[in-house]
Amino acid sequence: MAEGRHGRTGTGGAPVTVRLPAALVALFPGAPRELALPAASVGELIDGLDARWPGMGDRLRDSRPAIRRHINVFVEGRRATLATPLAPGGEVDILTAISGG
């Protein structure tokens, strides 16, 4: 088992499909809009993204650790936290929040 950068121990989990926002992908050359990664929780998924593209985890998670204020993560269409479990073959959408008035 690998330990994540925030002290969580990762099981590796089964692959899930994650879709990333264009604004995030633009900051990390080679990062696709959609990919499959093994993870048992949203936190492990973010650790996996950060392992492939260093710095991506910091764009998604703050120091508490929690998902950043202007980032929304949805698992199977429901809002998620870092602790949200992921089912094998599940789908995760990461979106940037839109603000305005």
N, C-alpha and C positions, 0 to 999 in steps of 0.2 A: 504494500500500500504506500502511496506517495502522500507526503504532507504538503498541503497547500500553503501559500504564503501568509495566510491569516490563521495558521494553526489547525486548520481542519484536515482531517485525514481522509483522503479520497479512496473510494473503493474501485474507481474506474468505471463502474456501472456499465450498462448496455448503451449502445449508440442511440442518440436522440438527434432530431433534425433541428438546427437553430438557424433562424433568419435574422440577419443583421441589417441595421439601417445604412443607407447609402452614405450618410454623413460620417459614420464611424468607419466604414470600409475605406473611404477616401483617405483616411489618416494612416492606414496600414497597408502598404503596397503588397499585393499578392493575396490579400484577404478576400474571400468570395462573399457574395450576398447570402448564400445558403450553403451549409455544410453539415456533416454528421460528426458528432463527437461522443465518446463514451462519458457518461456522467450519471450519478445517482441523485444529484440535487442541483439546484440553480447555482449555488456557490461553487460546486465542483466543475460545473460547466464553465463558469467565468474563469476558474483556475486553468482549465484546459485551453480556453481562448488566449489567456495571458501567456501560457507556455509556448504557444505557437507564434503569437504576436506580442512580444513584451511591451507592456504599457497599456494594452487594451483593458486589462483588469482595472487599472486606475481610472480609466474613462467610464467604467460601468459601476464601480463600487467605491465607496468612500472609506475613511479610516475607522469608522465605528465597529465593525464593518456592516454596511447596509448598501442596498442599491441606491445609486446617486439620485438626488431629488428630481432631476429632469430626464431621468431614464425610466422607462416602463418595461417590465418583463412580464410576459404572459405565457403561461403553460396551459396548453389545450384551451386557449381562449380566456383563461382566468388569471387575474393579477397575481403575481408571485413575489416571494421574498427569497433571500439567499437560502433559507432552510427548506423551501418547497421541494418535495421529492419529485423525481422524474421517472416515468415509466419507460421500459424498453420500447423503442420506436416512437416515443412521444414527440410532440412538436413544441418548440419554444420560439416566441417572437420577441425580439428586443427592438423597442421603438424609442425615438427621442420625443420628448414632450413638446407640444406646440403651445407657445404662450402668445398672448397678444390681447388686444382690447378693442 
